[in-house]
Amino acid sequence: MKLSVNIDHIATIREQRKEGSPSPIFGALLAEKAGANGITAHLREDRRHTNDEDIYLLKKMVKRLNLEMALTKEIKKIALDVVPAQVTLVPEKRQELTTECGLAVFGNEELYKESIEEFHKKGIEVSLFIEPEKNEIDAAKKINADIIEFHTGTYANAFLKDDKKAIKIEITKLNEMITYANQKGLRVHIGHGLDLNNIVPFMGNNLIEEASIGHSIIADTIYEGIETAVNKMRKKIL
């Protein structure tokens, strides 16, 4: 399983004082040095953490950039100009603290299909951040997404509450949908709320190509430094 490190929370700390430090760019380079396979950054409409300059600099300086984004006219234009290796389309609400759920692709296929074609013309891979549901997987396949990233937030919340019944249900559901997506020819990523402990049940699943992890790594960075935190996660999921 590969690891893409989300550096948004470094930018969040910077924005508390808006004095340029800590640098999400430097953090991304250290994460790569420690073994991260890619860097993820979410350019939100409200620019609450990562900003436009960050995205352009990351494209120039990191090996593989995954740009998380809502499908708005403004952000889409930036993505097509930056040309990251991958875009991950996510839902976005102004009042949320972080992404709360997956995209509703099913029933809205036409909303995404044309944009996916535009990204493909630029050589950009497209991932859709969705719930682990068959109808969402089928919809993603129908509109030629390259990758689906399953929202693991429900599982992570159950783990946090130590709700053993809910944990078992979510693990079973995720593993079943990972297999189903793979059979459909879609590459599978997982992300949201994952950490060194709750990632364990998925470590033996070779159908998962990549995990996108940010908050837990950046939190651990406060205590032990980013290179150590990234390296520990890489060793865990190898």
TORVEXSE-630559 format. One record per residue: residue number from 0; residue in three letters; chain; x, y, z of N, C-alpha, C in turn. Coordinates in steps of 0.05 Angstrom, whole numbers, always signed. Example, Ala and Ser with C-alpha at 12.3 -4.5 7.8 and 13.67 -1.06 7.14 Angstrom:
// TORVEXSE-630559
0,ALA,A,+264,-114,+156,+246,-90,+156,+264,-66,+156
1,SER,A,+257,-45,+142,+273,-21,+143,+258,+1,+157
This chain:
// TORVEXSE-630559
0,MET,A,+17,-24,+0,+0,+0,+0,+18,+25,+0
1,LYS,A,+12,+43,-18,+27,+68,-19,+15,+88,+1
2,LEU,A,+31,+109,+6,+22,+130,+25,+24,+157,+12
3,SER,A,+1,+171,+11,+1,+199,+3,-4,+216,+28
4,VAL,A,+13,+235,+34,+12,+251,+58,-3,+277,+52
5,ASN,A,-24,+282,+66,-39,+307,+63,-27,+328,+81
6,ILE,A,-18,+351,+69,-4,+371,+84,-22,+395,+91
7,ASP,A,-48,+393,+88,-66,+415,+94,-63,+426,+123
8,HIS,A,-59,+408,+142,-59,+416,+169,-34,+432,+177
9,ILE,A,-13,+429,+161,+10,+447,+164,+2,+475,+156
10,ALA,A,-12,+477,+134,-21,+503,+125,-42,+515,+144
11,THR,A,-58,+498,+157,-77,+508,+177,-63,+522,+200
12,ILE,A,-41,+510,+209,-26,+523,+231,-14,+549,+221
13,ARG,A,-3,+550,+197,+8,+575,+186,-13,+597,+185
14,GLU,A,-37,+590,+177,-58,+610,+174,-68,+622,+200
15,GLN,A,-61,+609,+223,-68,+621,+248,-56,+648,+253
16,ARG,A,-32,+652,+242,-18,+678,+245,-11,+691,+218
17,LYS,A,-13,+675,+196,-9,+686,+169,+19,+699,+167
18,GLU,A,+39,+686,+178,+66,+696,+177,+85,+678,+161
19,GLY,A,+74,+659,+147,+90,+643,+129,+102,+617,+141
20,SER,A,+98,+613,+166,+109,+590,+180,+88,+576,+197
21,PRO,A,+88,+550,+198,+105,+531,+184,+98,+529,+154
22,SER,A,+118,+521,+138,+114,+520,+109,+104,+492,+101
23,PRO,A,+80,+491,+88,+70,+465,+78,+88,+454,+56
24,ILE,A,+102,+471,+42,+120,+462,+21,+144,+447,+33
25,PHE,A,+156,+459,+53,+179,+446,+66,+169,+420,+79
26,GLY,A,+145,+421,+91,+134,+397,+103,+131,+375,+83
27,ALA,A,+121,+382,+59,+117,+362,+38,+144,+350,+29
28,LEU,A,+165,+366,+27,+191,+356,+19,+202,+337,+40
29,LEU,A,+198,+344,+65,+207,+326,+87,+192,+300,+86
30,ALA,A,+166,+302,+80,+149,+277,+79,+159,+259,+56
31,GLU,A,+166,+271,+34,+177,+255,+11,+204,+243,+19
32,LYS,A,+220,+258,+33,+246,+248,+41,+243,+224,+60
33,ALA,A,+221,+224,+75,+216,+202,+94,+203,+178,+81
34,GLY,A,+196,+181,+55,+185,+158,+41,+157,+160,+31
35,ALA,A,+144,+183,+34,+117,+187,+23,+118,+183,-7
36,ASN,A,+98,+169,-17,+96,+164,-46,+83,+187,-61
37,GLY,A,+69,+204,-47,+56,+227,-59,+48,+247,-38
38,ILE,A,+40,+271,-48,+32,+292,-30,+3,+300,-38
39,THR,A,-14,+303,-19,-42,+311,-23,-46,+339,-11
40,ALA,A,-60,+356,-25,-67,+382,-15,-95,+389,-25
41,HIS,A,-112,+400,-8,-139,+408,-14,-141,+438,-17
42,LEU,A,-146,+447,-42,-150,+476,-47,-180,+481,-44
43,ARG,A,-188,+492,-21,-216,+497,-15,-224,+524,-27
44,GLU,A,-250,+527,-32,-260,+553,-42,-254,+575,-23
45,ASP,A,-255,+570,+3,-251,+592,+23,-221,+596,+30
46,ARG,A,-204,+579,+19,-175,+580,+23,-168,+581,+53
47,ARG,A,-181,+565,+68,-177,+566,+97,-150,+555,+105
48,HIS,A,-137,+539,+88,-110,+529,+94,-92,+531,+70
49,THR,A,-92,+512,+52,-75,+513,+29,-85,+535,+10
50,ASN,A,-66,+551,-2,-74,+572,-20,-63,+566,-48
51,ASP,A,-70,+584,-67,-62,+580,-95,-32,+578,-98
52,GLU,A,-17,+595,-85,+12,+595,-88,+23,+568,-78
53,ASP,A,+12,+557,-56,+21,+531,-47,+19,+510,-69
54,ILE,A,-4,+510,-82,-9,+489,-102,+10,+491,-125
55,TYR,A,+15,+515,-135,+34,+519,-157,+62,+511,-148
56,LEU,A,+70,+518,-124,+97,+510,-114,+99,+480,-110
57,LEU,A,+78,+468,-99,+79,+439,-95,+82,+424,-122
58,LYS,A,+68,+433,-142,+70,+421,-169,+99,+421,-179
59,LYS,A,+113,+443,-174,+141,+446,-183,+160,+430,-166
60,MET,A,+154,+426,-141,+174,+415,-122,+171,+387,-113
61,VAL,A,+146,+376,-114,+143,+348,-105,+141,+329,-129
62,LYS,A,+145,+304,-123,+146,+284,-144,+118,+278,-155
63,ARG,A,+98,+276,-137,+71,+270,-146,+51,+285,-129
64,LEU,A,+36,+303,-142,+16,+319,-128,-12,+310,-134
65,ASN,A,-27,+305,-112,-55,+299,-114,-70,+323,-104
66,LEU,A,-85,+336,-121,-100,+360,-114,-129,+353,-107
67,GLU,A,-136,+355,-82,-164,+351,-73,-179,+377,-79
68,MET,A,-204,+374,-90,-218,+398,-98,-248,+392,-101
69,ALA,A,-264,+413,-96,-292,+412,-103,-293,+420,-133
70,LEU,A,-313,+410,-147,-315,+416,-175,-329,+442,-180
71,THR,A,-314,+464,-175,-325,+491,-181,-309,+502,-205
72,LYS,A,-321,+522,-218,-309,+533,-242,-281,+545,-236
73,GLU,A,-278,+559,-213,-253,+571,-206,-231,+551,-200
74,ILE,A,-237,+531,-183,-217,+511,-175,-210,+493,-199
75,LYS,A,-230,+487,-215,-225,+470,-239,-205,+484,-258
76,LYS,A,-209,+510,-261,-191,+526,-279,-162,+525,-268
77,ILE,A,-159,+527,-242,-132,+525,-230,-120,+498,-234
78,ALA,A,-136,+477,-229,-127,+450,-233,-117,+445,-261
79,LEU,A,-132,+454,-281,-124,+450,-309,-99,+466,-316
80,ASP,A,-94,+487,-301,-70,+503,-306,-46,+491,-292
81,VAL,A,-50,+481,-268,-28,+469,-252,-20,+442,-263
82,VAL,A,-39,+426,-272,-36,+399,-282,-22,+381,-261
83,PRO,A,-35,+376,-239,-24,+357,-220,-25,+328,-231
84,ALA,A,-12,+310,-219,-13,+282,-228,-41,+271,-225
85,GLN,A,-55,+280,-205,-82,+270,-198,-99,+292,-186
86,VAL,A,-124,+292,-192,-144,+308,-177,-162,+288,-163
87,THR,A,-170,+295,-139,-190,+280,-124,-214,+298,-119
88,LEU,A,-236,+291,-131,-260,+308,-129,-274,+301,-103
89,VAL,A,-279,+321,-86,-291,+317,-60,-315,+337,-56
90,PRO,A,-334,+330,-39,-355,+349,-32,-343,+370,-14
91,GLU,A,-356,+393,-13,-345,+415,+4,-367,+432,+14
92,LYS,A,-367,+437,+40,-386,+456,+52,-371,+476,+69
93,ARG,A,-379,+502,+67,-364,+523,+81,-363,+518,+111
94,GLN,A,-384,+508,+123,-385,+507,+153,-371,+482,+164
95,GLU,A,-364,+463,+147,-351,+438,+158,-323,+443,+167
96,LEU,A,-314,+427,+187,-286,+429,+196,-268,+413,+177
97,THR,A,-279,+391,+166,-264,+375,+147,-285,+361,+130
98,THR,A,-277,+348,+109,-296,+334,+91,-311,+313,+107
99,GLU,A,-338,+315,+105,-355,+299,+123,-366,+274,+110
100,CYS,A,-366,+272,+83,-378,+249,+70,-367,+247,+42
101,GLY,A,-375,+226,+28,-367,+223,+0,-384,+238,-19
102,LEU,A,-375,+240,-44,-390,+252,-65,-415,+236,-72
103,ALA,A,-436,+250,-80,-460,+236,-90,-457,+235,-120
104,VAL,A,-443,+215,-130,-438,+212,-159,-463,+199,-172
105,PHE,A,-474,+179,-159,-498,+166,-170,-521,+186,-172
106,GLY,A,-532,+188,-196,-553,+207,-201,-543,+234,-211
107,ASN,A,-517,+238,-209,-505,+264,-218,-482,+259,-237
108,GLU,A,-484,+236,-251,-461,+229,-269,-454,+250,-289
109,GLU,A,-474,+263,-301,-468,+283,-321,-454,+307,-310
110,LEU,A,-457,+312,-284,-444,+335,-272,-413,+331,-272
111,TYR,A,-404,+306,-270,-376,+301,-268,-363,+291,-294
112,LYS,A,-379,+279,-312,-368,+266,-336,-352,+284,-353
113,GLU,A,-363,+308,-360,-349,+326,-378,-323,+336,-366
114,SER,A,-323,+341,-340,-298,+351,-327,-277,+329,-327
115,ILE,A,-285,+304,-322,-266,+282,-322,-253,+280,-350
116,GLU,A,-268,+283,-371,-257,+283,-398,-237,+305,-401
117,GLU,A,-243,+329,-391,-224,+352,-393,-198,+346,-378
118,PHE,A,-200,+335,-354,-176,+328,-339,-160,+306,-354
119,HIS,A,-173,+287,-365,-159,+266,-379,-144,+277,-404
120,LYS,A,-155,+297,-417,-142,+309,-440,-116,+322,-432
121,LYS,A,-114,+330,-407,-90,+343,-396,-71,+322,-384
122,GLY,A,-79,+296,-385,-62,+275,-373,-64,+273,-343
123,ILE,A,-86,+284,-332,-91,+284,-303,-108,+260,-295
124,GLU,A,-99,+243,-277,-116,+221,-267,-138,+233,-249
125,VAL,A,-161,+220,-250,-183,+230,-234,-192,+209,-213
126,SER,A,-193,+218,-188,-203,+201,-167,-229,+214,-156
127,LEU,A,-248,+197,-149,-273,+207,-137,-275,+197,-108
128,PHE,A,-279,+215,-90,-280,+209,-61,-309,+202,-55
129,ILE,A,-314,+176,-51,-342,+166,-48,-345,+148,-24
130,GLU,A,-371,+144,-17,-378,+125,+3,-375,+96,-8
131,PRO,A,-369,+76,+9,-367,+49,-1,-394,+36,-7
132,GLU,A,-406,+45,-29,-432,+35,-38,-431,+27,-67
133,LYS,A,-445,+5,-74,-443,-6,-101,-453,+15,-122
134,ASN,A,-475,+29,-116,-485,+48,-136,-465,+70,-141
135,GLU,A,-450,+78,-121,-430,+99,-125,-407,+89,-141
136,ILE,A,-399,+64,-136,-377,+51,-151,-385,+48,-181
137,ASP,A,-409,+39,-185,-419,+35,-213,-420,+62,-228
138,ALA,A,-428,+83,-213,-430,+109,-226,-402,+120,-233
139,ALA,A,-383,+115,-215,-355,+124,-220,-344,+109,-244
140,LYS,A,-349,+84,-247,-340,+68,-270,-353,+79,-296
141,LYS,A,-379,+85,-294,-394,+94,-317,-382,+119,-329
142,ILE,A,-372,+137,-312,-362,+163,-323,-331,+163,-325
143,ASN,A,-319,+139,-325,-291,+135,-331,-272,+148,-311
144,ALA,A,-279,+147,-285,-259,+154,-265,-237,+134,-265
145,ASP,A,-213,+143,-258,-190,+125,-257,-188,+111,-230
146,ILE,A,-196,+126,-209,-192,+117,-182,-216,+124,-165
147,ILE,A,-222,+108,-145,-241,+117,-125,-227,+116,-98
148,GLU,A,-232,+136,-82,-222,+137,-55,-246,+133,-36
149,PHE,A,-246,+111,-21,-267,+107,-3,-265,+124,+22
150,HIS,A,-287,+137,+29,-288,+153,+54,-288,+134,+78
151,THR,A,-268,+135,+94,-265,+117,+117,-273,+131,+143
152,GLY,A,-286,+154,+141,-293,+169,+165,-312,+154,+184
153,THR,A,-332,+141,+173,-351,+126,+190,-336,+104,+206
154,TYR,A,-318,+90,+192,-302,+70,+206,-285,+82,+227
155,ALA,A,-271,+104,+221,-253,+117,+239,-268,+127,+264
156,ASN,A,-292,+137,+261,-308,+147,+283,-316,+123,+302
157,ALA,A,-323,+101,+289,-330,+77,+305,-306,+68,+321
158,PHE,A,-283,+69,+308,-258,+60,+322,-252,+79,+345
159,LEU,A,-256,+104,+341,-251,+124,+362,-269,+119,+386
160,LYS,A,-294,+110,+381,-313,+105,+403,-310,+77,+414
161,ASP,A,-292,+61,+402,-289,+33,+410,-315,+18,+408
162,ASP,A,-330,+24,+387,-355,+10,+382,-349,-15,+365
163,LYS,A,-344,-37,+378,-334,-61,+365,-354,-72,+344
164,LYS,A,-380,-70,+349,-399,-80,+330,-398,-63,+304
165,ALA,A,-398,-36,+308,-396,-18,+285,-370,-21,+270
166,ILE,A,-348,-25,+284,-322,-29,+272,-323,-53,+253
167,LYS,A,-333,-75,+263,-335,-100,+248,-352,-96,+223
168,ILE,A,-374,-82,+226,-392,-77,+203,-378,-60,+182
169,GLU,A,-364,-39,+190,-351,-22,+171,-327,-35,+157
170,ILE,A,-312,-51,+172,-289,-65,+160,-299,-84,+138
171,THR,A,-320,-99,+145,-332,-118,+126,-342,-104,+101
172,LYS,A,-356,-83,+106,-367,-67,+83,-345,-56,+66
173,LEU,A,-325,-44,+78,-303,-32,+62,-289,-54,+46
174,ASN,A,-282,-76,+58,-268,-98,+44,-285,-109,+21
175,GLU,A,-311,-112,+25,-328,-121,+4,-329,-102,-20
176,MET,A,-331,-76,-13,-332,-56,-34,-305,-52,-48
177,ILE,A,-284,-56,-34,-257,-55,-46,-255,-77,-67
178,THR,A,-264,-101,-60,-263,-123,-79,-281,-117,-103
179,TYR,A,-305,-107,-98,-324,-101,-119,-312,-80,-138
180,ALA,A,-301,-59,-127,-289,-38,-144,-266,-49,-161
181,ASN,A,-250,-66,-149,-228,-78,-164,-238,-95,-187
182,GLN,A,-259,-110,-182,-271,-126,-203,-282,-109,-226
183,LYS,A,-290,-84,-220,-300,-66,-240,-277,-52,-255
184,GLY,A,-253,-57,-247,-230,-45,-260,-222,-18,-250
185,LEU,A,-231,-11,-226,-224,+15,-214,-201,+11,-193
186,ARG,A,-183,+29,-193,-162,+29,-173,-174,+41,-147
187,VAL,A,-165,+30,-124,-178,+37,-99,-158,+50,-79
188,HIS,A,-166,+74,-69,-152,+87,-48,-170,+89,-24
189,ILE,A,-159,+94,+0,-175,+98,+23,-166,+122,+38
190,GLY,A,-184,+136,+52,-175,+160,+67,-197,+172,+84
191,HIS,A,-188,+185,+104,-204,+201,+123,-204,+188,+150
192,GLY,A,-190,+202,+169,-189,+193,+197,-171,+169,+202
193,LEU,A,-155,+162,+183,-137,+138,+187,-112,+145,+204
194,ASP,A,-104,+126,+220,-80,+131,+237,-65,+104,+240
195,LEU,A,-44,+105,+256,-27,+81,+259,-42,+57,+270
196,ASN,A,-63,+62,+286,-78,+40,+298,-101,+30,+281
197,ASN,A,-117,+48,+270,-141,+38,+255,-135,+30,+227
198,ILE,A,-111,+35,+217,-103,+25,+190,-98,-5,+190
199,VAL,A,-93,-16,+213,-84,-44,+215,-102,-64,+200
200,PRO,A,-128,-63,+202,-145,-83,+189,-143,-83,+158
201,PHE,A,-132,-62,+147,-130,-60,+118,-102,-65,+107
202,MET,A,-84,-70,+124,-56,-73,+116,-51,-97,+98
203,GLY,A,-67,-118,+101,-62,-142,+85,-78,-143,+59
204,ASN,A,-93,-121,+54,-110,-121,+30,-94,-109,+7
205,ASN,A,-85,-127,-11,-68,-119,-33,-84,-104,-55
206,LEU,A,-110,-103,-53,-126,-89,-72,-127,-59,-67
207,ILE,A,-118,-51,-44,-116,-22,-37,-90,-11,-48
208,GLU,A,-91,+7,-66,-67,+18,-78,-54,+39,-60
209,GLU,A,-70,+56,-47,-58,+78,-32,-76,+87,-9
210,ALA,A,-64,+96,+12,-78,+109,+34,-70,+138,+35
211,SER,A,-90,+155,+37,-85,+184,+40,-89,+192,+69
212,ILE,A,-68,+201,+82,-68,+206,+111,-55,+233,+116
213,GLY,A,-69,+249,+133,-58,+275,+139,-58,+281,+168
214,HIS,A,-82,+284,+180,-84,+295,+207,-68,+279,+227
215,SER,A,-70,+253,+227,-56,+237,+247,-25,+240,+245
216,ILE,A,-16,+241,+220,+13,+244,+216,+23,+272,+225
217,ILE,A,+8,+293,+218,+16,+319,+226,+14,+322,+257
218,ALA,A,-6,+309,+269,-9,+310,+298,+16,+296,+311
219,ASP,A,+24,+273,+300,+47,+260,+311,+73,+276,+307
220,THR,A,+73,+292,+285,+96,+309,+279,+102,+328,+302
221,ILE,A,+82,+338,+316,+86,+356,+338,+104,+344,+359
222,TYR,A,+101,+318,+363,+117,+305,+383,+144,+294,+373
223,GLU,A,+144,+285,+349,+168,+270,+340,+180,+279,+314
224,GLY,A,+170,+300,+301,+181,+309,+275,+168,+295,+252
225,ILE,A,+166,+309,+229,+151,+298,+206,+165,+274,+194
226,GLU,A,+191,+274,+192,+205,+251,+180,+200,+225,+195
227,THR,A,+202,+227,+222,+196,+204,+239,+168,+194,+236
228,ALA,A,+149,+214,+236,+120,+207,+235,+113,+194,+209
229,VAL,A,+123,+205,+186,+118,+193,+160,+131,+166,+158
230,ASN,A,+156,+163,+167,+170,+138,+165,+156,+116,+181
231,LYS,A,+145,+123,+204,+131,+103,+220,+106,+93,+205
232,MET,A,+92,+111,+192,+68,+103,+177,+76,+86,+153
233,ARG,A,+97,+94,+139,+106,+79,+116,+113,+50,+124
234,LYS,A,+128,+47,+145,+135,+20,+154,+111,+4,+162
235,LYS,A,+91,+18,+173,+67,+4,+182,+51,-8,+159
236,ILE,A,+49,+6,+137,+31,-3,+115,+46,-17,+93
237,LEU,A,+72,-19,+94,+87,-32,+72,+77,-61,+69
